[in-house]
């Protein structure tokens, strides 16, 4: 009986297709994308046990440098590459990196959950966080009483992301009209740390990725020129209507016409699959539109496989 059972198992194993997707898969980049990358990596290993993702979450600014140096083929960024970063890559490799949109996100301006403030205008936000006030405010806002708010600690305490983060640069460009931050901004390496700091201090205000928010803070809607307040709902973020919404990217070092290695192909197929996009929603981000997904899938299908 044991011999018969062993023979059947051997026969079944011979008929099962071998998983030929094996090898290292490294990625470098955005802290914002760390949770997504690691969850996608876990699912990839479940499908292909011979592949394990190694992700170094050292900030969006680290991805272009690693891609240009050739130390990684995948770079995760919470902002687009700028011209200097793209130019450095092209100078090194002779072709541009492939840019793929993998999810959408938004930055939220947050205060302590007991803060009575209802909303902020763009000028007010700029006057709070910026030295230069390029958005048009006449004077700086340094105390909550200037906004009609009474708090035990009247002086506004600022929290935000550090310079290596794509979040830092996006907020500066979109919320501060490209101006400079106040020197007293407390900089943190991740959005979770910003949220924790604001939740612990009633007089604090900060900005962080939408998916990191907790019950200890509340997100402030932004008032436009007509006085209407807009919140970062999934619908507004997906359409791009909320001014602090953004795309999240994977950049790929792949020569034109070059073969896409098996681990990278399997990873991207997962990211753009219904399962991969369900992880986006599960972790508090916003999934891609069908039109955007179709573009990414079409590109992926056109790439020749590695032999």
Backbone bond lengths (Angstrom), bond angles and torsions (degrees), N, CA, C in turn:
res aa  C-N    CA-C-N  psi(-1)  N-CA   C-N-CA  omega(-1)  CA-C   N-CA-C  phi
1 X - - - 1.474 - - 1.520 111.31 -
2 X 1.346 115.47 -43.01 1.459 119.72 -179.99 1.525 110.83 -63.83
3 X 1.362 115.35 -38.99 1.457 118.68 178.72 1.515 111.58 -65.47
4 X 1.360 116.48 -38.88 1.460 121.25 179.23 1.514 110.79 -64.63
5 X 1.350 116.48 -45.04 1.465 120.92 179.40 1.524 110.41 -62.68
6 X 1.328 117.25 -42.40 1.457 120.81 178.73 1.514 111.73 -62.25
7 X 1.331 115.90 -38.51 1.456 119.47 178.51 1.513 112.46 -65.68
8 X 1.356 117.29 -40.37 1.462 121.13 178.42 1.529 111.36 -64.05
9 X 1.333 116.41 -42.00 1.464 119.63 179.57 1.519 110.91 -64.50
10 X 1.321 116.11 -39.12 1.468 119.76 178.16 1.519 110.75 -63.40
11 X 1.342 116.72 -41.24 1.455 121.43 -179.89 1.520 111.00 -65.26
12 X 1.363 117.15 -43.56 1.458 120.65 178.87 1.526 111.47 -63.37
13 X 1.331 116.84 -41.16 1.458 120.78 -179.94 1.518 110.87 -63.11
14 X 1.319 116.19 -36.51 1.459 119.88 -179.25 1.523 111.69 -67.51
15 X 1.347 116.39 -28.18 1.465 119.92 -178.05 1.534 112.73 -85.82
16 X 1.345 117.68 -17.50 1.455 119.98 -179.40 1.526 109.90 -77.66
17 X 1.340 118.28 135.33 1.464 119.63 179.42 1.516 110.70 -67.73
18 X 1.322 116.58 135.11 1.463 121.08 178.21 1.524 109.48 -72.33
19 X 1.335 116.03 143.73 1.453 120.38 177.12 1.526 108.22 -84.15
20 X 1.334 116.09 105.89 1.460 119.64 -176.60 1.523 112.18 -93.77
21 X 1.356 117.82 7.71 1.460 120.53 175.81 1.521 107.94 -89.28
22 X 1.316 115.46 100.53 1.463 121.08 -178.97 1.524 108.01 -139.83
23 X 1.310 115.34 160.41 1.459 119.79 174.95 1.512 112.21 125.81
24 X 1.328 116.33 171.59 1.463 120.96 -178.14 1.522 112.01 -73.87
25 X 1.311 116.36 149.48 1.459 122.62 176.19 1.525 106.82 -140.01
26 X 1.318 116.03 104.82 1.461 121.06 -179.49 1.510 111.00 -110.56
27 X 1.326 116.68 150.41 1.465 122.53 176.46 1.516 108.58 -148.80
28 X 1.326 115.42 150.93 1.459 122.85 -178.41 1.519 108.05 -134.17
29 X 1.360 116.84 146.46 1.455 117.15 170.63 1.503 116.82 146.00
30 X 1.320 115.31 -136.33 1.454 125.26 -163.93 1.528 115.13 -60.21
31 X 1.335 115.57 131.46 1.462 120.99 171.39 1.523 110.47 -65.91
32 X 1.331 116.81 -34.55 1.464 120.86 179.16 1.523 110.94 -58.01
33 X 1.319 116.13 -37.26 1.463 121.28 -177.28 1.529 113.60 -88.11
34 X 1.327 117.50 -0.91 1.468 120.12 -172.96 1.523 112.47 -57.59
35 X 1.345 117.50 -48.03 1.459 120.21 -179.07 1.513 112.38 -61.48
36 X 1.321 116.50 -42.34 1.468 120.67 178.04 1.520 110.90 -62.82
37 X 1.325 116.23 -48.80 1.466 120.12 -177.35 1.521 111.03 -59.95
38 X 1.316 116.83 -43.97 1.462 119.43 -177.94 1.524 112.00 -68.27
39 X 1.335 117.30 -38.04 1.466 119.68 178.03 1.523 110.71 -67.90
40 X 1.325 117.20 -43.24 1.458 119.94 175.08 1.529 110.05 -60.06
41 X 1.339 116.41 -39.11 1.452 119.98 179.06 1.518 112.50 -62.59
42 X 1.337 117.03 -40.67 1.469 120.70 177.64 1.531 110.88 -61.82
43 X 1.323 116.31 -44.72 1.471 119.99 179.84 1.516 111.30 -66.03
44 X 1.329 116.47 -35.56 1.461 120.05 178.70 1.533 110.62 -63.97
45 X 1.327 116.38 -42.44 1.471 120.02 179.72 1.527 110.86 -65.95
46 X 1.342 117.47 -33.83 1.465 119.89 176.04 1.520 110.71 -62.30
47 X 1.333 116.73 -37.49 1.463 120.81 179.34 1.524 111.70 -79.08
48 X 1.332 115.22 -39.51 1.468 121.31 -175.20 1.528 108.12 -131.55
49 X 1.327 118.00 89.97 1.470 121.27 -176.08 1.523 114.24 -59.79
50 X 1.321 117.09 -17.95 1.461 120.29 179.84 1.506 114.31 -83.44
51 X 1.341 117.12 2.31 1.465 121.07 -179.30 1.525 109.45 -123.26
52 X 1.319 116.02 130.16 1.465 120.53 175.24 1.523 108.74 -132.48
53 X 1.325 115.72 127.37 1.454 120.92 179.85 1.527 110.31 -78.66
54 X 1.323 115.91 131.58 1.460 123.01 171.27 1.524 107.30 -112.82
55 X 1.337 116.58 111.22 1.467 120.05 -175.40 1.521 110.74 -116.03
56 X 1.320 115.59 126.63 1.462 122.27 177.57 1.525 108.40 -104.07
57 X 1.337 117.09 106.85 1.467 122.16 -176.35 1.524 109.97 -90.56
58 X 1.324 116.24 79.62 1.462 120.71 -176.64 1.519 112.62 -111.01
59 X 1.345 117.98 15.86 1.455 121.52 177.03 1.516 112.46 103.71
60 X 1.327 115.79 151.46 1.464 120.63 -178.28 1.522 112.59 -57.45
61 X 1.331 116.87 -36.26 1.464 120.31 -177.15 1.519 112.55 -63.91
62 X 1.339 117.34 -20.91 1.468 119.89 -179.08 1.532 112.24 -78.72
63 X 1.326 117.36 -21.69 1.467 119.91 -175.45 1.531 112.99 -67.00
64 X 1.349 120.30 -50.13 1.471 118.84 -179.51 1.521 113.20 -60.13
65 X 1.339 116.92 -38.41 1.463 119.97 179.75 1.528 111.07 -64.15
66 X 1.338 116.88 -43.32 1.459 120.50 -179.77 1.530 111.34 -67.53
67 X 1.328 116.50 -38.73 1.462 120.20 177.84 1.529 111.11 -65.48
68 X 1.326 116.39 -43.15 1.464 120.22 -179.97 1.519 111.03 -65.67
69 X 1.329 116.37 -38.17 1.466 120.41 -179.56 1.520 112.45 -74.98
70 X 1.336 117.31 -14.47 1.457 120.85 -179.60 1.512 114.33 80.83
71 X 1.337 117.24 16.33 1.469 119.75 179.46 1.515 112.28 -86.59
72 X 1.338 117.78 -7.25 1.460 122.06 174.21 1.518 108.87 -150.59
73 X 1.329 116.52 156.14 1.459 120.55 174.42 1.519 111.11 -101.83
74 X 1.339 117.65 -16.07 1.463 121.89 -178.62 1.521 110.15 -121.18
75 X 1.329 116.03 129.76 1.454 121.16 176.18 1.519 109.96 -126.75
76 X 1.338 116.73 127.93 1.461 122.25 -179.71 1.525 109.30 -99.59
77 X 1.349 116.36 130.64 1.461 120.07 -177.31 1.522 111.01 -138.97
78 X 1.332 115.65 140.92 1.465 121.00 176.59 1.519 111.14 -96.37
79 X 1.301 116.96 14.49 1.470 124.18 174.39 1.518 107.37 -150.64
80 X 1.347 118.06 163.51 1.464 118.77 175.32 1.523 110.98 -72.09
81 X 1.298 116.86 153.29 1.466 120.56 170.66 1.519 109.33 -60.53
82 X 1.329 116.66 141.11 1.463 118.69 175.53 1.527 110.23 -87.89
83 X 1.330 116.45 175.44 1.463 120.64 -174.13 1.528 112.21 -64.13
84 X 1.314 116.48 -37.99 1.462 119.55 -179.58 1.531 110.31 -65.65
85 X 1.326 116.92 -45.01 1.467 121.09 -179.86 1.526 110.93 -63.39
86 X 1.320 115.56 -43.94 1.471 119.74 179.66 1.531 110.36 -65.30
87 X 1.338 115.92 -41.43 1.462 120.07 179.77 1.514 112.79 -63.45
88 X 1.327 116.64 -38.82 1.462 120.94 177.89 1.520 110.82 -63.60
89 X 1.330 116.28 -41.83 1.466 120.40 178.59 1.531 110.15 -62.69
90 X 1.336 116.88 -47.40 1.470 121.04 -177.92 1.524 110.80 -63.32
91 X 1.328 116.43 -40.52 1.468 120.13 178.75 1.524 111.10 -61.08
92 X 1.319 115.43 -36.98 1.477 119.81 -178.22 1.530 112.07 -76.94
93 X 1.345 116.98 -40.38 1.469 119.92 -170.46 1.531 114.38 -109.33
94 X 1.316 117.98 -20.33 1.457 120.04 179.24 1.510 114.70 87.79
95 X 1.308 118.11 6.06 1.463 123.11 178.27 1.532 107.45 -154.32
96 X 1.341 117.91 159.03 1.475 120.05 -178.57 1.527 111.48 -81.45
97 X 1.327 117.21 158.19 1.461 119.56 173.76 1.521 110.41 -72.22
98 X 1.317 116.41 154.54 1.459 121.61 174.78 1.532 108.15 -82.63
99 X 1.328 115.94 129.16 1.467 121.03 179.54 1.527 109.75 -105.87
100 X 1.333 116.70 123.74 1.457 122.31 -179.69 1.526 109.69 -125.48
101 X 1.319 117.00 128.26 1.463 121.22 175.69 1.528 108.35 -85.97
102 X 1.344 117.32 127.55 1.459 120.00 -174.62 1.528 113.75 -114.26
103 X 1.329 117.84 -18.36 1.467 121.75 -179.61 1.520 108.24 -169.82
104 X 1.343 115.46 174.67 1.460 120.00 174.31 1.520 108.77 -125.54
105 X 1.325 114.50 155.68 1.458 121.69 -174.99 1.519 108.01 -149.29
106 X 1.315 116.88 175.27 1.461 121.83 174.70 1.515 108.83 -147.56
107 X 1.307 115.34 153.59 1.456 120.81 171.47 1.517 108.38 -93.48
108 X 1.301 115.82 138.95 1.460 121.52 177.46 1.517 108.87 -115.04
109 X 1.324 116.03 137.40 1.461 121.27 170.62 1.523 106.15 -87.34
110 X 1.333 116.54 124.51 1.460 119.96 -170.63 1.525 111.53 -123.10
111 X 1.321 115.11 148.14 1.461 123.42 172.96 1.529 107.86 -132.19
112 X 1.326 115.82 170.55 1.460 121.15 176.84 1.527 109.36 -59.08
113 X 1.305 116.85 147.33 1.472 120.77 -173.68 1.519 113.21 -61.64
114 X 1.342 118.87 -23.08 1.462 121.29 179.45 1.528 112.97 -94.42
115 X 1.317 117.46 1.67 1.466 120.40 177.50 1.533 108.79 -68.50
116 X 1.340 119.24 127.01 1.468 120.83 -175.45 1.532 114.67 -80.42
117 X 1.339 117.88 -4.59 1.463 119.96 -178.53 1.525 110.55 -59.74
118 X 1.347 116.51 136.56 1.473 121.47 -175.53 1.527 113.39 -95.06
119 X 1.333 117.11 -36.73 1.462 120.01 -176.30 1.526 109.09 -165.03
120 X 1.338 115.92 170.44 1.464 122.42 176.96 1.519 109.70 -136.63
121 X 1.327 116.00 145.48 1.459 119.92 171.62 1.530 108.85 -86.87
122 X 1.320 116.21 168.49 1.466 119.53 179.26 1.527 110.47 -63.83
123 X 1.321 117.71 -40.56 1.469 120.42 179.61 1.525 111.06 -64.09
124 X 1.318 116.60 -41.06 1.464 119.54 178.86 1.518 111.08 -63.89
125 X 1.325 115.66 -43.58 1.464 120.04 -179.84 1.528 110.57 -61.60
126 X 1.318 116.71 -43.89 1.453 122.01 178.72 1.529 111.23 -63.85
127 X 1.330 116.37 -40.57 1.464 120.64 -179.62 1.526 111.94 -67.90
128 X 1.314 117.24 -24.80 1.468 121.76 177.36 1.522 111.24 -78.17
129 X 1.339 117.24 -46.26 1.459 121.30 -170.22 1.527 114.87 -97.07
130 X 1.333 118.05 -19.92 1.461 119.78 -168.95 1.527 113.88 -110.11
131 X 1.332 115.21 144.91 1.466 121.65 172.43 1.523 110.81 -78.73
132 X 1.326 116.98 -33.45 1.464 121.34 -169.87 1.525 114.48 -89.36
133 X 1.334 118.11 -23.89 1.475 124.22 178.32 1.535 111.84 51.06
134 X 1.331 116.32 52.29 1.465 121.28 -179.54 1.525 113.30 -72.08
135 X 1.332 117.40 -15.05 1.463 119.66 -178.86 1.532 112.45 -81.66
136 X 1.333 117.45 -2.97 1.462 119.29 171.37 1.513 117.33 110.91
137 X 1.311 118.97 2.89 1.465 120.14 178.52 1.530 109.99 -68.90
138 X 1.334 116.37 141.92 1.465 120.84 -177.41 1.523 112.10 -78.04
139 X 1.316 117.49 -31.60 1.466 120.40 -175.57 1.526 109.50 -143.85
140 X 1.318 116.28 157.04 1.470 119.11 178.82 1.526 111.49 -70.73
141 X 1.313 115.88 154.03 1.474 121.96 173.12 1.515 106.91 -111.25
142 X 1.324 115.98 114.30 1.456 120.96 -176.53 1.522 113.12 -119.87
143 X 1.348 116.71 -11.31 1.463 120.78 -177.63 1.521 109.87 -131.33
144 X 1.326 115.70 145.99 1.460 120.96 -179.27 1.522 111.33 -63.44
145 X 1.316 117.73 -29.88 1.470 120.78 179.78 1.525 111.67 -62.17
146 X 1.334 118.08 -25.35 1.465 121.00 176.50 1.524 111.71 -67.37
147 X 1.334 116.40 -18.11 1.464 121.56 178.09 1.527 111.36 -105.05
148 X 1.337 116.53 10.47 1.468 120.68 179.62 1.511 113.87 76.59
149 X 1.338 116.63 22.28 1.459 121.67 -178.03 1.524 109.38 -112.49
150 X 1.324 115.54 134.29 1.462 120.98 176.99 1.519 109.75 -106.11
151 X 1.336 115.61 118.16 1.456 121.80 178.36 1.526 109.01 -132.90
152 X 1.329 117.68 152.28 1.474 120.33 178.91 1.528 112.47 -54.61
153 X 1.321 116.77 -41.93 1.463 120.85 174.18 1.514 107.82 -104.12
154 X 1.330 117.25 105.51 1.464 120.10 -172.33 1.524 112.57 -73.76
155 X 1.312 118.63 -29.91 1.463 121.31 -176.40 1.529 110.73 -71.49
156 X 1.305 116.31 130.18 1.466 121.91 -178.65 1.531 109.92 -75.42
157 X 1.323 115.91 128.41 1.470 122.21 178.37 1.529 108.03 -104.52
158 X 1.333 116.76 126.66 1.464 122.06 -172.57 1.522 111.98 -101.44
159 X 1.336 115.29 134.92 1.462 121.57 175.39 1.533 108.95 -131.71
160 X 1.338 116.42 143.71 1.458 120.56 178.75 1.513 110.83 -164.59
161 X 1.322 115.66 -169.51 1.459 121.84 -178.02 1.520 111.55 -90.53
162 X 1.329 116.31 161.92 1.461 120.28 179.98 1.526 111.06 -85.01
163 X 1.328 115.80 173.36 1.457 121.56 -170.28 1.530 112.87 -68.77
164 X 1.324 118.45 -21.29 1.474 120.55 179.00 1.520 112.37 -73.89
165 X 1.323 116.65 -11.67 1.461 121.73 -173.76 1.524 112.41 -89.61
166 X 1.334 115.99 141.83 1.454 120.21 172.04 1.513 112.02 -66.22
167 X 1.328 116.55 -28.14 1.460 121.88 177.94 1.528 110.68 -63.15
168 X 1.328 116.68 -40.88 1.466 122.84 178.59 1.521 110.17 -57.59
169 X 1.328 116.62 -47.99 1.461 121.01 -176.40 1.526 111.64 -72.17
170 X 1.326 117.74 -39.98 1.458 120.97 -179.82 1.518 111.19 -63.21
171 X 1.327 117.42 -44.73 1.461 120.60 179.66 1.528 110.64 -64.16
172 X 1.318 117.24 -39.74 1.466 120.69 178.37 1.527 111.25 -61.19
173 X 1.328 116.83 -43.51 1.461 120.36 -177.43 1.524 112.33 -74.09
174 X 1.320 117.60 -43.90 1.464 120.96 -173.05 1.529 112.91 -85.75
175 X 1.343 117.49 -41.56 1.460 120.52 -175.00 1.521 112.94 -91.87
176 X 1.348 116.94 -28.93 1.465 120.47 -176.08 1.523 111.38 -109.01
177 X 1.318 117.50 15.42 1.469 122.86 178.40 1.527 111.96 53.35
178 X 1.348 115.93 34.50 1.456 120.90 178.53 1.516 114.02 80.45
179 X 1.322 117.47 9.53 1.460 121.21 -178.60 1.515 113.14 -80.05
180 X 1.331 115.61 -170.21 1.461 121.44 -176.62 1.524 110.69 -104.16
181 X 1.320 115.41 148.60 1.464 121.20 178.06 1.528 110.85 -73.38
182 X 1.322 115.14 156.32 1.458 120.40 169.89 1.534 109.08 -66.53
183 X 1.321 115.86 146.01 1.459 119.65 -178.77 1.526 111.41 -69.49
184 X 1.322 117.41 -19.55 1.464 119.15 -179.34 1.534 113.44 -89.20
185 X 1.330 117.04 10.62 1.452 120.01 173.93 1.528 109.80 -65.71
186 X 1.319 117.11 125.73 1.466 122.02 174.63 1.525 108.54 -81.02
187 X 1.323 117.32 113.50 1.458 121.51 -174.96 1.527 110.69 -94.46
188 X 1.345 115.58 138.82 1.463 121.83 -178.20 1.525 109.67 -126.58
189 X 1.339 118.19 149.95 1.460 121.08 -178.45 1.522 114.75 -75.72
190 X 1.346 117.91 -13.66 1.464 120.70 -178.89 1.515 111.74 -147.87
191 X 1.344 116.03 157.66 1.464 120.47 179.72 1.523 112.41 -65.08
192 X 1.336 117.00 -33.77 1.460 119.65 179.89 1.524 111.12 -60.86
193 X 1.334 116.87 -36.96 1.461 120.82 178.61 1.524 111.03 -68.53
194 X 1.328 117.50 -36.59 1.472 121.12 176.88 1.524 109.81 -63.14
195 X 1.322 116.50 -47.29 1.464 121.30 -179.44 1.520 110.60 -60.74
196 X 1.326 117.24 -44.08 1.464 120.77 179.78 1.522 111.55 -62.52
197 X 1.332 116.93 -39.79 1.467 120.69 -179.70 1.525 111.55 -66.58
198 X 1.331 117.30 -41.71 1.470 121.02 179.56 1.529 110.33 -69.50
199 X 1.321 117.28 -38.87 1.463 121.04 179.13 1.523 111.92 -64.04
200 X 1.336 116.54 -25.78 1.466 120.64 -176.18 1.524 113.52 -90.55
201 X 1.335 117.57 -6.77 1.469 120.31 -172.60 1.530 110.22 -135.60
202 X 1.337 119.41 109.46 1.471 121.89 -176.60 1.528 114.71 -58.43
203 X 1.330 118.52 -25.13 1.462 120.67 -177.48 1.533 112.74 -95.71
204 X 1.330 117.44 12.03 1.464 121.12 -174.87 1.526 112.11 -93.77
205 X 1.332 113.62 157.68 1.462 122.44 171.30 1.521 106.92 -143.08
206 X 1.317 117.33 148.64 1.451 120.02 -179.14 1.516 111.34 -157.96
207 X 1.318 115.53 -177.35 1.465 121.30 174.96 1.516 108.47 -136.41
208 X 1.322 115.48 142.22 1.465 120.18 -174.93 1.519 109.34 -157.67
209 X 1.327 115.76 163.39 1.451 120.77 175.02 1.517 111.16 -63.49
210 X 1.319 115.53 140.66 1.462 122.31 -174.04 1.523 112.61 -56.71
211 X 1.316 117.91 -35.02 1.468 120.69 -174.92 1.522 113.44 -74.59
212 X 1.335 117.93 -7.82 1.465 120.99 -178.90 1.526 113.31 -95.86
213 X 1.319 118.80 -1.88 1.457 120.60 -174.01 1.527 111.40 -67.76
214 X 1.333 115.22 147.21 1.458 122.50 178.48 1.526 109.19 -126.44
215 X 1.330 116.35 177.37 1.468 120.67 179.41 1.525 111.96 -71.91
216 X 1.321 117.52 -9.47 1.459 120.23 179.17 1.517 113.83 -79.67
217 X 1.335 117.05 -10.48 1.464 120.78 -179.86 1.524 109.32 -130.44
218 X 1.322 115.53 166.46 1.460 119.71 171.57 1.524 108.71 -132.03
219 X 1.327 115.00 145.12 1.461 121.33 179.24 1.523 109.36 -87.57
220 X 1.333 115.77 133.20 1.465 120.85 -179.59 1.527 110.61 -92.00
221 X 1.325 118.18 126.88 1.465 119.92 171.29 1.533 110.62 -63.21
222 X 1.318 115.51 156.07 1.470 120.75 178.32 1.517 109.34 -107.85
223 X 1.323 116.38 130.55 1.459 121.30 178.10 1.522 109.70 -87.03
224 X 1.336 116.02 137.19 1.458 119.88 175.79 1.524 109.99 -90.63
225 X 1.330 116.99 -171.86 1.466 121.29 -175.53 1.517 112.32 -63.16
226 X 1.330 117.94 -24.63 1.468 121.01 179.99 1.517 111.85 -87.88
227 X 1.336 117.38 -4.43 1.457 121.16 -178.52 1.512 114.17 92.30
228 X 1.334 116.95 -1.57 1.469 120.21 179.75 1.522 109.83 -78.38
229 X 1.328 116.69 134.35 1.463 121.55 -177.83 1.518 110.81 -93.69
230 X 1.337 116.32 134.94 1.464 122.24 179.93 1.522 109.56 -117.84
231 X 1.326 116.34 135.33 1.462 122.43 178.69 1.528 109.69 -113.23
232 X 1.346 117.35 154.50 1.472 120.60 -178.95 1.522 112.69 -79.85
233 X 1.343 117.23 66.67 1.457 120.29 175.69 1.529 109.51 -73.37
234 X 1.332 118.68 156.52 1.471 119.68 178.24 1.528 112.98 -55.08
235 X 1.324 117.43 -38.00 1.453 120.03 -179.71 1.531 111.30 -64.56
236 X 1.350 116.06 -44.32 1.464 120.26 -179.90 1.524 111.05 -66.56
237 X 1.331 116.80 -37.88 1.463 120.83 179.58 1.521 110.14 -68.47
238 X 1.328 117.78 -42.55 1.465 121.81 -178.84 1.530 110.61 -62.79
239 X 1.334 116.53 -39.26 1.464 120.86 179.72 1.515 112.16 -79.73
240 X 1.331 117.79 -18.93 1.453 120.87 -175.32 1.508 113.12 84.16
241 X 1.333 117.89 13.64 1.466 121.67 -177.88 1.526 112.08 -74.02
242 X 1.304 117.70 -30.34 1.465 121.33 178.61 1.530 107.77 -78.96
243 X 1.319 116.94 127.00 1.466 121.24 -168.32 1.522 113.97 -65.24
244 X 1.329 117.69 -22.83 1.463 120.13 179.30 1.528 112.02 -102.66
245 X 1.329 116.88 20.66 1.468 119.84 174.46 1.526 108.67 -79.98
246 X 1.337 116.22 159.33 1.457 120.23 -177.02 1.517 110.33 -156.60
247 X 1.319 114.64 158.33 1.453 121.00 171.64 1.524 108.90 -89.95
248 X 1.322 116.54 150.64 1.452 123.10 173.30 1.533 107.79 -110.08
249 X 1.324 116.54 137.02 1.459 120.39 -168.35 1.522 113.30 -123.23
250 X 1.335 113.66 152.97 1.460 122.28 160.67 1.525 106.63 -116.57
251 X 1.331 116.01 130.08 1.465 121.24 174.60 1.525 108.01 -106.75
252 X 1.320 115.15 140.20 1.460 121.57 -172.91 1.521 110.22 -126.12
253 X 1.310 115.92 131.61 1.465 121.03 173.49 1.524 107.70 -87.89
254 X 1.324 115.53 100.18 1.472 121.19 -179.26 1.519 108.85 -142.92
255 X 1.327 118.58 116.79 1.467 120.53 178.82 1.528 110.84 -62.57
256 X 1.330 118.61 147.61 1.466 120.84 176.37 1.525 110.88 -55.87
257 X 1.324 116.36 126.05 1.453 121.05 -178.72 1.510 114.12 80.59
258 X 1.330 116.79 -3.17 1.462 120.32 -179.68 1.518 111.48 -73.69
259 X 1.318 115.20 155.36 1.464 120.71 -179.64 1.529 109.79 -78.82
260 X 1.321 115.97 134.96 1.464 121.81 178.81 1.527 108.94 -82.94
261 X 1.338 118.39 117.92 1.474 120.34 -178.60 1.525 111.90 -58.12
262 X 1.340 115.69 150.91 1.461 121.56 -176.26 1.518 115.04 -55.42
263 X 1.341 120.17 -48.04 1.468 119.68 -179.79 1.514 113.40 -60.78
264 X 1.347 117.26 -41.91 1.464 120.38 178.98 1.533 110.90 -66.02
265 X 1.346 116.07 -42.12 1.465 119.10 178.93 1.529 110.90 -61.83
266 X 1.324 116.80 -45.83 1.461 120.50 -179.25 1.524 110.97 -62.63
267 X 1.328 116.64 -39.49 1.460 120.96 179.67 1.532 110.41 -64.19
268 X 1.325 117.50 -47.15 1.466 120.96 -178.68 1.527 111.33 -67.84
269 X 1.312 117.74 -37.16 1.471 120.17 175.91 1.522 110.42 -59.52
270 X 1.324 116.34 -39.68 1.461 120.51 177.55 1.521 111.25 -66.82
271 X 1.322 117.36 -45.78 1.473 121.65 -178.59 1.521 111.35 -56.60
272 X 1.331 117.20 -42.16 1.461 121.18 -175.61 1.533 113.43 -92.50
273 X 1.325 116.58 6.50 1.468 120.83 177.02 1.523 110.03 -84.24
274 X 1.335 118.50 163.97 1.470 120.45 174.84 1.531 112.40 -55.32
275 X 1.348 117.03 -38.20 1.465 120.15 178.06 1.523 110.72 -64.01
276 X 1.331 116.34 -45.66 1.457 120.31 -179.37 1.515 112.46 -61.74
277 X 1.328 117.30 -39.80 1.461 120.66 179.53 1.523 111.78 -75.55
278 X 1.329 117.28 -25.02 1.472 118.87 174.45 1.529 110.48 -67.87
279 X 1.335 117.12 -31.25 1.466 121.39 175.34 1.521 110.03 -65.03
280 X 1.330 116.83 -37.19 1.467 121.22 176.94 1.529 110.26 -55.40
281 X 1.330 116.13 -49.25 1.468 120.43 178.96 1.521 111.68 -67.52
282 X 1.316 116.20 -40.27 1.466 121.57 -178.46 1.525 111.59 -58.63
283 X 1.326 117.27 -35.72 1.459 121.66 -176.94 1.526 113.14 -93.40
284 X 1.329 117.50 9.82 1.451 120.87 172.46 1.510 115.98 90.54
285 X 1.337 117.24 9.42 1.458 120.73 174.42 1.535 108.86 -93.94
286 X 1.322 116.81 -173.81 1.463 121.60 179.73 1.519 108.47 -116.22
287 X 1.327 116.56 128.41 1.461 120.23 -177.56 1.521 111.19 -72.00
288 X 1.330 115.75 163.36 1.457 121.85 -177.94 1.523 111.55 -74.24
289 X 1.311 115.69 154.98 1.462 120.57 173.08 1.530 108.49 -70.47
290 X 1.312 116.73 160.99 1.463 120.49 178.35 1.518 111.55 -61.45
291 X 1.347 116.62 -35.97 1.466 120.27 179.59 1.522 111.01 -64.69
292 X 1.326 116.32 -43.15 1.468 119.79 179.12 1.523 111.05 -67.53
293 X 1.324 117.21 -42.39 1.463 120.45 177.36 1.527 111.20 -60.01
294 X 1.325 116.27 -41.40 1.465 120.22 -178.97 1.520 110.70 -61.44
295 X 1.340 117.65 -39.45 1.461 120.95 179.46 1.521 111.33 -64.42
296 X 1.334 116.46 -44.86 1.461 119.70 -178.68 1.539 110.59 -65.98
297 X 1.345 116.20 -42.65 1.463 119.73 -179.51 1.514 111.60 -65.61
298 X 1.332 116.82 -37.24 1.461 120.78 178.92 1.527 110.52 -63.50
299 X 1.335 115.60 -42.33 1.467 118.53 177.83 1.526 110.25 -63.13
300 X 1.322 116.53 -44.73 1.468 120.75 -176.87 1.532 110.68 -62.59
301 X 1.316 116.25 -41.51 1.467 119.72 -179.74 1.522 112.54 -66.33
302 X 1.338 117.33 -23.74 1.469 120.65 -177.78 1.525 112.96 -83.85
303 X 1.345 117.74 -7.70 1.459 119.97 -176.68 1.512 111.86 -85.03
304 X 1.332 117.52 131.52 1.473 119.92 179.18 1.526 110.19 -67.33
305 X 1.332 117.52 139.65 1.473 120.46 178.36 1.511 111.85 -75.20
306 X 1.320 115.51 154.74 1.467 119.81 174.70 1.517 109.70 -71.62
307 X 1.304 116.76 144.32 1.467 121.06 -178.49 1.531 110.63 -82.08
